[in-house]
Amino acid sequence: CSSVLEGIQQAAVSTMTDHVDGVCSIEKVSESDATDFLVLQDAWAECHLDLARPYYPALTMRDWQLLLCCPSPKILDSPKGRVGIFKAIVQGKAIYSDITILKAVIRPGETSDEEMIGFVMYERMDFPTGSTTSSSSSSATLQRTKSSSVGMDWTSESEFASTESGGGAAASTEDRPWLQVKQLYVDPAHRHRG
């Protein structure tokens, strides 16, 4: 997964550098990025609010924050609740140990402060032991692959099943982790630049 991460960072930086004034980089967040991250995460929820308003007029900003940013009202309502979760992710604590947040940063000039213009939160996912089946299985059993306060994912076992001889897919997926994007947001002023 680290080579995938390096590839994502290199592609994003090389593409964005051609389209922005200043230096752009993709970096892991640090604990000091908490305020900027939460501002962007709220902007992400607000985009959903605006987009869905014609279809779900009764939903509020708080509803979208609960749906997208923090599913716990207790944490959302606590003055330092989301900051604490952010710091736990950055520190790789317990349930958050497989979650990584990268930030997109622009430094307009040598003397200018950096500006966080976006982020991606992803989780390294692994198959639980014994979760694969052969393609001859006709059932599409759903199996919960991971549950956390950030999200729950359901995967059809047959999606990852091996194929019969000559099919081309690997026989086992247990040793193949993947990255699942949990959240992705870029400030609208910096979109369409690469």
MOFENDA-V882054 format. One record per helix or strand of 3 or more residues. SS is the DSSP state (~ for helix, > for strand). FROM is the first residue (numbers start at 1). TO is the last residue. Records with the same first field share a line. If there is no record, write none. Layout:
BEGIN
SS: FROM-TO + FROM-TO
END
This chain:
BEGIN
~: 2-17 + 31-52 + 61-69 + 73-77 + 81-91 + 94-96 + 157-160 + 188-190
>: 23-28 + 99-107 + 115-125 + 142-148 + 151-156 + 178-186
END
